[in-house]
Structures are given as structure tokens and as C-alpha cells.
Amino acid sequence: MVVNHEEDHLVGTENRQISKKLLILTACAMFVLAADFGFYCAVAPQTAVFEDIICRNFQVGAFNNNTNHTNNNDNATDSIPDGNPCKSEAVQGELALVLGYKDMFDMLPGLVFSLPYGVLSDHWGRRPVLYLGVVGILLADIWIRIVCFWSNVIPLRMVWLSGLWRVIGGGDQVVTSMALVMVADIFSEEERSTALFRLQSCATLAEILATPVSAYLMTFDPWAPYLIGICMVALGGIASLFLPETLEDAKAKQAQPDAPESNESEHDLLHQAHEFKQSTQFIWRDWNMCLMVVVLFVTVLSKQSTNVLLQYVSKRFDWSLARASLLISLRGSFTLANYLILMPALSFLAARYLGLHGKWRDYRLTQGSGALSAMGFAAMSLAPAPAVLIGGLVILSLGAAFLVTARSLATSLVRPDQVGTLYSAIAIAQAAGMLVAGPLFANLFRLGMHMGSVWMGLPFLQAAAFYAAATVAIWWIRLGSVRSGEEEWEIQPLLAG
């Protein structure tokens, strides 16, 4: 009996590769599920805690003003609706500013350090950068809660300094990018889109589960879910410890041999600067890549609009923040159905009947998802009643695949060994999006309140315009022939859906 050792070796290698894919997807799923559960568990309570602090300070200020200026009592109360100072224009305007600028300052480290950390991940590995980012996020969240807990001593606007802690590892965008890079490293192009959908589904599942839990706990004390949130983020950080390094898998995909490294110049500053320039020039010299990075600028708007959504519904329809937060769970439910049912079905139909595979399939799905997102935001901005707003939210959920398909499309346009740098460039674009969206949404919301209740949806109208522009930009992407897109990578069956 002749034993084929080469065939056994190939089978063993394939089995190890499949096991590694399952391990990475499982560990990333646990990390995303826990971290996003913590985020969504804390969104509404944080808004409530901030509102309570601002309202308390406003009442103290109004009391002092009334004591010193008894003839100006009308000025102190003319903006208080139905005797509730916490829903006054002054309090809600300050709350929008605190939240908006906090988001802006949180994104600054990602904007500045995403690309350097991405280049480091392409040289040193994905895990070290991921771990640094998790530590920075935890320290930032701890600082915010310290400010809130001692708000009688520390001004609330000091939460804006939380961004300084995110310099360690680059913040949320770098952490998210590293998790997605590890998936992109190990999965083929045909598998990648499905794998990213399933990973994104975990984030959506966290959104669905965390919001009602948070809303229920808020009926007792908003601090309970607010502290649970940071504990869940820490739990997600523990899950990330089980992730194996994937940099070598990315290098193994390379068609060209790695460039020789120079140990002698390893620590030379000029050499490092030149290496950084060489590592990133593939983005700035390629029209397609520049366009994709700009397009991905808008993908953060849906998540970024969450704080404004809570304020908008609470102010416009006189809902409590706990009740308004349930809309986040509703949005997540439709988004999850989109990821698990609608998008796999459309992907199957596109491949089966239209002959669209890989990047061509992602290209068409991105166009459709972008159009739906624009329509959803437009409907929300003009909603005269809660039912119309919920309808717009459902349409927005059906367009949520834009984030996944656009990222998968961008990934298919570069070499595997450049994915870490690409994802960091995307992180910069998304950080810039949050940098702009935070103050922009806050000031548009304040302007809308001043103009009247009909105009309070101005932030969502602006988001609709951004998505419409991004959808138009997708049409300018040039992919080449369908056949070359189909044969660029070998198709493997593990997660193809």
C-alpha cells in the first residue's frame, strides 16, 4: 500500500487553515459582541446622566439668577416647556454640544494615528496594535465616568479630554480596523463579504440585546447600565486575547516576494519615514482607492446619529430617553434580518442569475444600500409622527449593508499585504467623518430647535445628503472585467454563502 505523504500534508494544512478561520471568526465575534453590547448598553444612560448633570447645573444657575435679578424671572423660565427644565432648549442645546464635541475629540487620535498604527500592523503584527487600542478605550471610558461621578467638582465638558487616552492604540476606529483586517487576512475574496456580514451581525445582535436591557435598568438608575457597559467592553478585551496573529497569512497571499528588509536601518528615522511613504502611496496614487476612502467617510453616520436620534425623539415626541432607546433595538432587529436573510439572498441571486461575483457583486450591493440609506435618513428628517420616523428607520436598516459591502469592495482592490494600511486609511476617513458629524449634527440640532419642531430633523437631512453623494461616487469606481474579478482568488467553501 502506497501512502501519499504529500496529499496528507495538503489535507492537514487545509484542515489547520479551516480551524484557524473558525477560531478567528469566533474570537472576533465574541470581541465585537461584548464590546458593542457595552457601547449600546451605555448610550442612553450616558445621555441621561449628562442631561441630569446639565439640568441640575441649569437649575442652580437659574436659581442664582432669580435670586440676584428678581425682575428677570421671565427670562429664566421662558424656554422651559411644560415646567420641565431638562427638556428646555438651553439644556438640550448644551447636551448636544457636549455629546457632539466629545465624539469629535474621541475621533482625533484615530484621525492622526490610524495610518501609522496600520503601517505598524503590516510590519509588527495585528495583535499588538489591537491590544493597545483596547487599553486606550478602557482608560478613556473610565475617565468619562470619573468626570460624571464627581460632576460637582469636575466640569462636565472635561469629558472631552477622554480623547487623550485614545492616543494609546488610536481609539475605536483602529481597534475595529484590526479586527476586520484579521478577518480579511485569513478569508478569500469570495468568502470575505459573507464573513464580514456575519461579524457585523454580531454587532447588530449586541445592539438588539443591549438596548432593552439598558432601558429596563434605566427605570431604576441610569448608572447601573452605564457601569455595566464598561464592564462588557473589558470582557470583549479579554476575548481578543484568544486571537491568533494573521500577518503571515496576509503575506502568504502575496503574489510577489517580500522586499528585503534592512536590519541596519531599522531604527533610522529617515528610513522609517521613507518606508511609511512607500507603504501608503498605493492609496493616494490610485483614483479608485481615493474614491473608496472618501465613500467610506459616510459609513459612520448611522452609528454617529444615535445620540441625536435619542435627543430628537425625546424632544420632538416627548418620549423618555429609555423609551426612545428602544428604537435602537428596533433598528438593530431589521439590520440583523438584512444581514442574515436579505443580503445573503441577494448575493445568491446576483451570482446565480446575473453572474456577479466577488467585487462586482459588492459593487452593485453597495450602490443599492447607499440609495436606501439616503432615503431612510430623508424620511426620518421629515417625520411628522413617530410612525413615519420608524418607517424611515426601517429603510435605513435595509441600507445598513453599505458599510460591509463598501469595505469588502475596497479590500478587493488592493494586494493582501496592503490590507492593514488600507483599513487604517479607511479608519482615518471614518474618524474624519465622526470629527465632522459630531459638531455638525449638534449644531444642526440646535439650529433646528431654534427654528421650530419641524426643522429638528436637520441632522438626518444632512446625513441623507452625504449618503446620496457617496452613492453617486460609487458609480465612478472602475473595476475592470467581470471575469478577472471572478478569478482573482481561489474560491473556498467554508463561509461562502
C-alpha positions in Angstrom: 0.0 0.0 0.0 1.4 3.3 -1.1 1.0 6.3 1.3 0.8 9.7 -0.4 2.5 11.9 2.2 2.2 15.0 0.0 -1.6 14.6 -0.2 -1.8 14.0 3.6 0.3 17.1 4.2 -2.0 19.2 1.9 -5.1 17.9 3.7 -3.6 18.6 7.1 -2.7 22.1 6.0 -6.2 22.7 4.7 -7.7 21.5 7.9 -5.5 23.7 10.0 -6.4 26.7 7.8 -10.2 26.0 8.3 -9.7 25.6 12.0 -7.8 28.9 12.1 -10.6 30.6 10.2 -13.2 29.3 12.6 -11.1 30.4 15.6 -10.6 33.9 14.3 -14.2 34.4 13.3 -15.4 33.1 16.7 -12.9 35.2 18.7 -13.7 38.3 16.7 -17.4 37.6 17.0 -17.1 37.4 20.8 -15.0 40.5 20.9 -17.4 42.5 18.8 -20.5 41.2 20.6 -19.1 42.1 24.0 -17.7 45.5 23.1 -20.7 46.6 21.1 -23.0 45.3 23.9 -21.1 47.6 26.2 -21.4 50.5 23.8 -25.1 50.2 23.2 -25.8 49.5 26.9 -24.2 52.8 27.8 -25.5 55.1 25.0 -28.9 56.0 26.5 -27.7 56.0 30.2 -24.8 58.3 29.2 -27.2 60.7 27.6 -29.4 60.6 30.7 -26.5 61.1 33.1 -25.2 64.0 31.0 -28.7 65.5 30.8 -29.2 65.2 34.5 -25.9 66.9 35.3 -26.6 69.8 32.8 -30.2 70.2 34.0 -29.0 70.3 37.7 -26.4 73.0 36.8 -29.0 74.9 34.8 -31.5 74.9 37.7 -28.8 76.1 40.1 -27.8 78.8 37.7 -31.4 79.8 37.2 -32.0 79.9 40.9 -29.0 82.1 41.5 -30.1 84.3 38.6 -33.5 84.6 40.1 -32.1 85.5 43.5 -29.9 88.2 42.1 -32.3 89.5 39.4 -35.8 89.1 40.7 -37.1 91.4 37.9 -35.9 89.0 35.2 -37.8 85.8 36.2 -39.4 85.5 32.9 -36.0 85.3 31.1 -35.1 82.4 33.4 -38.1 80.3 32.5 -39.3 81.3 29.0 -37.5 78.3 27.4 -38.8 75.7 29.8 -41.5 73.5 28.2 -44.4 72.4 30.4 -42.3 73.3 33.5 -39.7 70.6 32.7 -36.3 72.4 32.7 -34.5 69.2 31.4 -36.2 69.5 28.0 -35.6 73.2 27.6 -33.8 74.5 24.6 -30.9 75.6 26.8 -30.3 72.2 28.4 -30.8 70.2 25.2 -28.6 72.6 23.3 -25.8 72.2 25.8 -26.3 68.4 25.9 -26.0 68.2 22.1 -22.8 70.2 22.2 -21.2 68.1 25.0 -22.1 64.9 23.1 -21.1 66.2 19.7 -17.7 67.6 20.7 -17.0 64.6 22.9 -17.4 62.4 19.8 -15.2 64.8 17.8 -12.3 64.8 20.3 -12.7 61.0 20.7 -12.0 60.7 16.9 -9.0 62.9 16.8 -6.5 60.2 17.8 -7.9 57.9 15.2 -7.5 60.6 12.5 -3.9 61.3 13.5 -2.6 57.8 14.4 -4.7 55.3 12.3 -2.3 55.2 9.4 0.9 54.9 11.4 -0.7 52.1 13.5 -1.9 50.5 10.3 1.6 50.5 8.9 3.0 49.1 12.1 0.4 46.3 12.0 1.7 45.4 8.5 5.2 45.1 9.9 4.9 44.0 13.5 1.5 42.2 13.6 -2.2 42.9 14.2 -2.4 41.7 17.8 -0.1 44.3 19.4 -2.0 47.2 17.8 -5.3 45.7 18.8 -4.3 45.3 22.4 -3.0 48.8 22.7 -6.3 50.1 21.3 -8.4 48.2 23.8 -6.4 49.5 26.7 -6.8 53.1 25.4 -10.6 52.8 25.0 -11.0 51.4 28.6 -8.9 54.2 30.1 -11.0 56.8 28.1 -14.3 55.3 29.3 -13.1 55.2 32.9 -12.2 58.9 32.7 -15.7 59.8 31.4 -17.3 58.0 34.3 -15.0 59.7 36.8 -16.0 63.1 35.5 -19.7 62.2 35.8 -19.3 60.8 39.2 -17.6 63.9 40.5 -19.5 66.4 38.4 -19.9 68.7 41.4 -16.1 69.2 41.3 -15.2 68.5 37.7 -16.9 70.4 34.8 -18.9 68.1 32.5 -17.1 69.4 29.5 -13.9 67.7 30.8 -15.3 64.5 29.2 -13.8 66.0 26.0 -10.3 65.0 27.4 -11.2 61.3 27.0 -9.7 61.5 23.5 -6.2 61.9 25.0 -6.4 58.3 26.3 -7.3 57.1 22.9 -3.9 58.1 21.6 -2.9 54.7 23.1 -3.7 52.4 20.2 -5.6 55.0 18.1 -9.1 54.5 19.6 -12.2 52.8 18.4 -11.5 53.1 14.6 -8.1 51.4 14.9 -9.5 48.6 17.1 -12.3 47.9 14.7 -9.9 48.0 11.7 -7.6 45.5 13.3 -10.4 43.0 13.9 -11.6 43.4 10.4 -8.1 43.2 9.0 -7.6 39.8 10.7 -10.7 38.5 9.0 -9.6 39.9 5.7 -6.1 38.3 6.2 -7.5 34.8 6.5 -10.5 34.7 4.2 -10.5 34.7 0.4 -12.3 37.4 -1.6 -15.3 35.2 -2.2 -15.6 34.3 1.5 -14.7 37.8 2.8 -18.1 39.5 2.2 -20.0 36.8 4.0 -17.6 36.6 6.9 -17.8 40.4 7.3 -21.6 40.2 7.2 -21.6 37.6 10.0 -19.2 39.7 12.0 -21.3 42.8 11.6 -24.3 40.7 12.6 -22.7 40.2 16.0 -22.5 44.0 16.4 -26.2 44.3 15.4 -27.2 41.5 17.8 -25.4 43.4 20.6 -27.4 46.4 19.6 -30.7 44.4 19.8 -29.9 42.8 23.1 -28.3 45.7 24.9 -30.9 48.4 24.3 -33.9 46.8 26.1 -31.7 45.6 29.0 -30.4 49.2 29.3 -33.9 50.7 29.0 -35.2 48.4 31.8 -32.3 49.1 34.1 -32.6 52.8 33.5 -36.1 52.7 35.1 -34.2 52.1 38.4 -31.0 54.1 37.9 -29.1 55.1 34.7 -25.8 54.4 36.5 -26.4 50.7 36.6 -26.4 50.1 32.8 -23.7 52.8 32.4 -21.3 50.8 34.6 -22.3 47.5 33.0 -21.3 49.0 29.7 -17.7 49.5 30.6 -17.5 46.0 32.2 -18.7 44.5 28.9 -16.1 46.4 26.9 -13.4 44.9 29.3 -14.9 41.5 28.7 -14.5 42.0 25.0 -10.9 42.9 25.5 -10.4 39.5 27.3 -11.9 37.7 24.2 -9.4 39.4 21.9 -6.6 37.6 23.8 -7.6 34.4 22.0 -7.0 35.8 18.5 -4.0 34.3 16.7 -1.7 36.5 14.6 -2.6 36.7 10.9 0.1 38.8 9.4 1.9 35.8 8.0 -1.4 34.7 6.3 -1.6 38.0 4.6 2.0 37.8 3.4 1.4 34.2 2.2 -1.3 35.6 -0.2 1.2 37.9 -1.9 1.9 37.1 -5.4 5.2 38.9 -5.2 8.0 38.1 -2.8 8.5 40.3 0.2 11.0 43.1 -0.2 14.3 42.5 1.6 14.5 44.2 5.0 17.4 46.2 6.1 18.3 45.5 9.8 20.9 48.1 9.8 18.5 50.9 9.0 15.7 49.5 11.2 16.0 52.3 13.7 16.9 55.1 11.3 14.3 57.8 11.4 14.7 58.8 7.7 14.4 55.1 6.7 11.2 54.8 8.7 9.8 58.0 7.1 10.6 56.7 3.6 9.1 53.3 4.4 5.9 55.0 5.7 5.7 56.9 2.4 6.2 53.8 0.3 3.7 51.9 2.3 0.9 54.4 1.8 1.4 55.7 -1.7 -0.7 52.9 -3.2 -3.7 54.7 -1.7 -3.0 58.2 -2.9 -1.9 57.3 -6.4 -5.0 55.2 -7.3 -8.2 57.0 -8.2 -10.3 54.0 -7.2 -8.7 53.9 -3.7 -9.0 57.6 -3.1 -12.7 57.4 -4.1 -13.4 54.4 -1.9 -11.7 56.0 1.1 -13.9 59.1 0.6 -17.0 57.0 0.2 -16.3 55.2 3.5 -16.2 58.6 5.2 -20.0 58.5 5.4 -20.4 54.9 6.8 -20.1 56.2 10.4 -23.1 58.5 10.1 -25.7 55.8 11.1 -23.9 55.0 14.4 -23.0 58.6 14.9 -26.6 59.7 14.6 -27.6 57.5 17.6 -27.1 60.2 20.2 -29.0 62.8 18.1 -31.8 60.2 17.5 -32.4 59.8 21.2 -32.5 63.6 21.7 -34.6 64.1 18.6 -37.3 61.6 19.6 -37.3 62.6 23.3 -37.6 66.3 22.4 -39.9 66.1 19.3 -42.4 63.4 20.5 -42.0 63.9 24.3 -40.6 60.4 24.9 -38.4 59.4 27.8 -34.8 58.5 26.9 -35.4 54.9 28.0 -38.4 54.6 25.6 -36.5 56.4 22.8 -33.6 54.0 23.2 -35.9 51.1 22.2 -35.8 52.5 18.6 -32.1 51.5 18.6 -33.2 47.9 19.3 -35.8 48.1 16.5 -33.2 49.4 14.1 -30.9 46.6 15.1 -33.6 43.9 14.5 -34.2 45.0 11.0 -30.5 45.4 10.3 -29.8 41.8 11.6 -32.6 40.5 9.3 -30.9 42.4 6.5 -27.5 40.8 7.2 -28.7 37.2 7.8 -31.6 36.9 5.3 -31.8 39.7 2.7 -28.2 40.3 1.8 -27.3 36.5 1.6 -30.3 36.0 -0.7 -29.4 39.0 -2.9 -25.8 37.7 -3.1 -27.0 34.3 -4.1 -29.4 35.7 -6.7 -26.7 38.1 -8.1 -24.3 35.2 -8.5 -26.8 32.7 -9.8 -28.8 34.7 -12.3 -26.7 37.8 -13.0 -23.3 36.3 -13.0 -22.0 38.8 -10.4 -19.2 37.5 -8.2 -16.6 39.0 -5.8 -16.1 42.7 -6.2 -18.7 43.1 -8.9 -21.4 41.7 -6.5 -20.1 44.1 -3.8 -20.2 47.0 -6.2 -23.9 46.6 -7.1 -24.9 45.9 -3.5 -23.1 49.0 -2.3 -24.9 51.1 -4.8 -28.3 49.8 -3.7 -27.5 50.0 0.0 -26.3 53.6 -0.3 -29.6 54.7 -2.0 -31.7 53.0 0.7 -29.6 54.7 3.4 -30.2 58.2 1.8 -33.9 57.6 1.6 -34.1 56.3 5.2 -32.4 59.4 6.6 -34.5 61.7 4.5 -37.7 60.1 5.8 -36.5 60.4 9.4 -35.7 64.1 8.9 -39.2 64.9 7.7 -41.2 62.6 10.0 -44.3 64.4 11.3 -45.2 61.4 13.6 -43.4 58.5 15.3 -44.8 56.0 12.7 -43.1 57.9 9.8 -39.9 58.1 11.7 -40.0 54.3 12.4 -40.6 53.7 8.7 -37.5 55.8 7.8 -35.5 53.8 10.4 -36.6 50.5 8.8 -35.5 51.8 5.4 -32.2 52.9 6.9 -31.7 49.4 8.4 -32.2 47.9 5.0 -29.3 50.0 3.7 -27.0 49.1 6.6 -25.1 46.7 4.3 -23.4 49.7 2.8 -20.7 49.6 5.5 -19.9 45.9 4.8 -20.1 45.8 1.0 -18.1 49.0 0.6 -15.3 47.7 2.8 -15.3 44.4 1.1 -15.2 46.2 -2.3 -12.2 48.3 -1.2 -10.4 45.2 0.1 -10.6 43.5 -3.3 -8.8 46.4 -5.0 -5.5 46.1 -3.1 -2.9 43.4 -2.5 -3.4 41.2 0.6 -0.2 42.6 2.3 -1.6 46.1 2.0 -4.9 45.5 3.7 -3.7 46.7 7.1 -2.6 50.0 5.7 -5.8 50.3 3.6 -8.1 49.6 6.6 -6.2 52.2 8.6 -6.8 54.8 5.8 -10.4 53.8 6.0 -10.3 54.3 9.8 -8.9 57.8 9.1 -11.8 58.6 6.8 -14.3 57.3 9.3 -12.6 59.2 12.1 -12.8 62.3 9.9 -16.5 61.5 9.4 -17.1 61.4 13.1 -14.9 64.5 13.6 -17.2 66.4 11.2 -20.5 64.7 12.2 -20.3 65.3 15.9 -20.2 69.1 16.0 -22.2 69.3 12.7 -25.1 67.2 14.0 -25.0 69.0 17.4 -25.2 72.5 15.8 -27.8 71.5 13.2 -30.0 70.0 16.0 -29.6 73.3 18.0 -30.5 75.3 14.9 -33.5 73.1 14.2 -34.8 73.5 17.8 -34.4 77.3 17.4 -36.3 77.3 14.0 -39.1 75.1 15.3 -40.0 71.4 15.8 -40.4 70.8 12.0 -36.7 71.6 11.5 -35.3 69.4 14.3 -34.5 66.7 11.8 -31.9 68.8 10.1 -29.0 66.4 11.1 -30.7 63.5 9.4 -31.3 65.6 6.3 -27.6 66.3 6.2 -26.8 62.6 6.6 -29.2 61.8 3.7 -27.2 64.3 1.5 -23.9 62.6 2.5 -25.2 59.2 1.6 -26.6 60.4 -1.7 -23.2 61.9 -2.6 -21.4 58.6 -1.6 -23.8 56.6 -3.8 -23.2 58.7 -6.8 -19.4 58.4 -6.1 -19.6 54.6 -6.2 -20.7 54.8 -9.9 -17.3 56.3 -10.7 -15.4 53.3 -9.4 -13.7 51.3 -12.2 -13.3 47.6 -11.7 -12.3 46.1 -15.0 -13.8 42.9 -16.5 -16.1 40.5 -14.5 -14.0 37.5 -15.4 -10.8 38.9 -13.9 -12.8 39.7 -10.7 -14.0 36.1 -10.6 -10.6 34.5 -10.9 -8.6 36.8 -8.8 -8.8 34.5 -5.8 -9.4 30.8 -5.4 -12.9 30.2 -4.0 -13.1 28.2 -0.8 -16.3 26.8 0.6 -16.1 27.4 4.3 -18.2 30.5 4.7 -19.3 31.2 1.2 -23.0 32.0 1.5 
